[in-house]
Amino acid sequence: MTAPKVFGIAGWKNSGKTGLAVRLVTEFTRRGYRISTIKHAHHDFDIDKVGADSYRHRQAGAHEVTIVSGTRYAIMHELRGAPEPAFEEILARLAPCDLVLIEGYKREPIPKIEARRLEAANRTPLAPDDSHIAAIAADHPVTDTALPVFDLDDTTAIADFIAEIVGLEPRLGNH
């Protein structure tokens, strides 16, 4: 099995990563691609409501809890003290798709775009120290780089760039 095509969106907190990721998923889906995403969280996140049956299963000590309905399923895997799984391990668990967009994981050696917003608390550029950053998407002029720079809201141009970088085959009826 071949490894999936991956492209990352890196940036500091409040740099516009999630908004860009959502717009890119919408754009690539509109173009006919099957897209998956991986979001890295730096804190004890929960997708389960306190008191829900699945929450109670986890609290009781279950290692994995799977919730299944007619429209979706989710598998929650409790690490129970084990180390966070490697990026490659998470990638390997995904069903086949055309492209996996990665939000976060800014240290992984994958091609990525750096999101920058003036409102971000930390505006230290990542690009100078990360050779895997292929472009910058910003809500302000960026002149201190030789990398391609996109307007953070120019989703179409960013999607075209990503498709070219990862080698996505054009779908029928698309450019």
Secondary structure, 3 states (H helix, E strand, C coil): CCCCCEEEEECCCCCCHHHHHHHHHHHHHHCCCCEEEEECCCCCCCCCCCCCHHHHHHHCCCCEEEEECCCCEEEEECCCCCCCCCHHHHHHHCCCCCEEEEECCCCCCCCEEEEECCCCCCCCCCHHHCCCEEEEEECCCCCCCCCCEEECCCHHHHHHHHHHHHCCCCCCCCC
